[in-house]
Structures are given as C-alpha cells and as structure tokens.
C-alpha cells in the first residue's frame, strides 16, 4: 500500500512507520528496485512519532490492519490521544483512515470516534481499494469482512513548540540512594530508576528508563556535586519525554 501510494503520488512525501525489522527490509528492497525517492521509513512507534509532526501538514494518515490487541487494549494505535494528535497534524480536509479485518477492533474504534465532541467520518465494509496485500487477499478468500473508518479533519490547529528545555539545575537535593530501584508513574508516562552506581570520584550514575510505556528512553543520569546531566545524550524531544524530565527534576531537586 505504501509503495502504491508513492507511485500514484510522485510529488508527495510518504512516511512509512513500522517497528517490524523484516517488513522494513522488504520495503527497502522494493524501494531500491523501483527507484522511488518519495518514501521515508521510520522505525518508531506511530503514536509517539506524531508528536514531532508540525500542525496542519499531513494530507492523509493510513492505519491499515493494526494489531487488534484484544487482550491488551491499552496498546492499540487508535485511541483518544492518537486521534487528537492526528487531527492536529492533518491539513484542513485531510483524512485519518483505519482499515481492519477485526470486528472487535472496528467496534472499539467506531465507539472511540463517536466519543469525539465533533467528528465527520465515513464507515464502509468490504470496500475495494487500489491495492490489496497478500494478507487481505487471504482474508477475503476466507470470507472475512474488511472494515474502513475514514475521519475527515475540518480544524486548523495551533502550531506546536517542541523546543523543550532538557537542562538540569545544579546541586541535587534528593537522597539518590532512596531512588535506586524505584518506579514513579504519572499520567502518560513513567520513570524507573533501574540501577545506581557510585564512581571513584564520588559521583553517582543512575541508569534510567523514562518516557512512554510503549517506547521508553534508556539512558544514564550523571549526578555530580554541582551539576547533573544526561548521558550519552538528552532524551528525544517528545512531549512525553519532556513531561518525564519535569517529573525527574521534581524528584531529584524537590
């Protein structure tokens, strides 16, 4: 589907988001064979990737056959936060399209779309589209139903400012020994203090996991007598990571 869209719309940049390495490799091979130069592949969580996308920029967002996660519904791509971020990123008149063979996922998604304050969406069943994957062909032979929900955005959203300040103040006021092994949860994210090391110079090195439950950052925090800094680099500048950073500052500086 991604390659089909890129071929049909050569003047449009297409971003494919995937975390399955084998699928990424397959698409890269096809891109090379076909000589396409309007596809970018991103190995990342789509829910977090949208936080980096400027407002009112995207023409279409396709969520085709996502994992239903019937036993872990909190891991589903379609959610209130994802829809809100999609609407913000979409141009006026842009669309968010879900396509699924799961009746449970379709029913859950339909209810989620209906809970929006204002919405304009279409629901279709067994609709033919320009390209069909081998999996969809298999499901159709099994006479499984295919469901589509297409949301049209009518809003112009405010620009986002993701120039977040990840600096840390000077002297730490907390007892870092007490943080070792602890986990702090807050709405939308967490901080886990995995392990504490003490250096020969008397400084501390904290191994952290922080940010989103679905795509956490793994890094270190160096705590010296008069400063603290992330190592080897600062967290990725996402809103979830910034909220985790603020929580971390609260914990170690009071």
N, C-alpha and C positions, 0 to 999 in steps of 0.2 A: 504493500500500500504506500509506504514512504517513497519508494523508487518510482512508482506510478505517478504519484502527485508531483514529484520533482520533474519527471519527464513532461507531464502535461502543463506545468507552470515553470518554464525555464528561467523566468525573471524573478522568481520568488525564492528566498532562502527558506529551506526546510530543515528543522531541527528534530532529529530523532532521539528520544530519550529512552535508555534501556540499561538494565543492570546485569543482564544475562550475557556473559562474555562471548559465548558461542554464537549467539544471534548477532552481536555486534560484528564479529569477524565475518559472518556470512554476508552481511550487508556491505561491509567494506570491500569485499571481493567483487560484489556486483557493481558497486560504485566505480571501482577501478576498471572493470571490463567495459562498462557503458560510458566511461569518461565524463561522469556527471560532476559538476563543480558548484552545485547549489544545495548540497546536503552537508549538514554538520551533525555528527553523532556525539552524544554526551552520555557518559557512564555516570549516572546520578539518579537520585530519587526525584521523580517528576514533581512531587508535592513541594519539595524544597527548592527545586530549580526555578519555579515560578516567582519566588521571592526576589530573584535577580533581574527579572524581565521588566523593562520600563513600561509604564502605563500606556494604554491606548496604542499599542504597537502591533499586536498579533492579529492576523486575519482569521485563522482557524486553528482550533485545538482539537485533535483527534485522540480519544481514549478508546482504543479498539481491543476488545477481548481482554480486559484486565483480569487478574486472578480474583476469583469471587471472594475468597477468604471467609467462607460461611462460618467457620469455627473461630475466626479472629477478625470480626468485622471492623475493629479499630484500624486494621492495616489496609483497608480499602482506599483506593485512589479517590473515588468520588466521596466527598464529604462537604460540610458547610465551609470550612476554611479553603478547601481546594476550589470550590465553585466561586467563592468570593475573590480569590486571587486570580482565577481565570477571567472573571468579569473585569477586574481591574486591568489586566494585561491586554484584553481584547480591544480592538478598534470598535467604534460605534458601528453596528451592523455585523460585527464578527460573530463567529459561532463556536460553541463547545459541543462536540459530538461524541456521545457514548454509543458503542456497538458491542453487544454481548449476547452470548448464547445461553447465559444463566438466567432462568426465570426469577430466582431469588434475588440476584444482583439487580436485575431490571426493576423488580418491585421496590427494593430498597432505594435505588437511585431515583425512581419516579417520586416516591414519597419525599426524598430529600429535596428535589427540585420544587415540589409543591409547597414546601415549607418556606420558600423564599418570599419576601414581602411583595416583590413584583417579579414576574417572570413571563417570558414568551418562549414556549418550546413546543416542538412537534414530536409526536410519538408514532413510530412506524414499526411494522412487523414484516419480516421476510422481504425487505426491500432490496432490490438488485442495485449494486454499485459498480463502479468502473473496473474494479479489480477484486478478485476473490483469492484468499490464501488457501493453501492446501488443507489447513485445518478446517476452515469454513466449508470447503468442498466436502470434506469428510463428514462434518456435522449435518450438512444438507442431505447427504446420502442416507444418513441415519434418521432423517426427517425431524431433526431438532429445529426449533424455532430460533430465529435471529431477531433481536430487538434493537431498535435505534431510538435514542432520545437526542434531539438537537436543540440546544438553547441558543437563542439569538440575543446578543447584548445591545441594549439601547442607551447605555450610560457613557458619559465622558468622565473618566476618573482623574483624581488629583495625581500629580507626579509623585513618585516615591523618592525618598532621600535615604540611600543606603551607604552614606559616608559615615559609618559608625566609628566611634572612638573606642578602641580596644586598649588604650593605655591603662596602666595600673599605677596607683599612688606609691608613696614611699614606704615607710616603716609599717610592717604588718602588725596588727593589734591582736589577732586571734591566737589561740593556742593550737598551732597546726598539728600537734600530736593527737589532739582530740578529733581532728577531721579525718585522720587516717582510717580507711575502710568504710567511711560513712557515705550515704547517698541522700541527696536532697532533691525532692521532686517539686515541681511547680507547674502551673497550667501550660501545657505545650512543650515542656522540656524537663531536663534533669541535670544534675552534676553528681558524678560518682568519683570520690577520692580513692583511687584504686590502691595506691601504694606510696609510702613516704620514705624517702632516702635522706640521709644526712651526709654531707660531703666532709672532706678533710678540713676544709676552710670554715666549717661550722655553719654553712648554708643548708637550706633544705631544697629537695627536689620532689615535687608532687606529680605523680602520674595521674592524669585526669581523663575521664570520658565525660563529655558535656554536649549540650545542644538538644537535638531532636532524638526521640526514642528510635525513630526509623532510620536516621542517618547521623549517628553521633560523631563528634570530633574526638580524636585520640591524640593527646599532646601532653607536654610537661609544663609545669609551672615552677620556675626557679625563684626561690624566696631568699633574698639576701637581707642584710641588716637594714639597709636604707633603700631597697628597691625590690620590685617583683616584675618578672617578665615571662611571657610565653616562650616555649622552645619546642621545636625548631622554628616555628613561625606562629603568627597570630591565627585565631580561628577564621574560617571563611566568613566573609561579611554578610551573613544572612540575618534576618530579624530574629530568628530563633536563637542563633548563637549569641547575638547581642544581648538578648534577654538573659541568657545563661551567664554571660560576662557580668552583667549588672548584679545578678544574684551572687556570683562569686565574689565580687567586690564587697557586697554586703556581709558575706560570711567571714572574709579574712580581714576586713577593715572596720566592721561594725557600723 
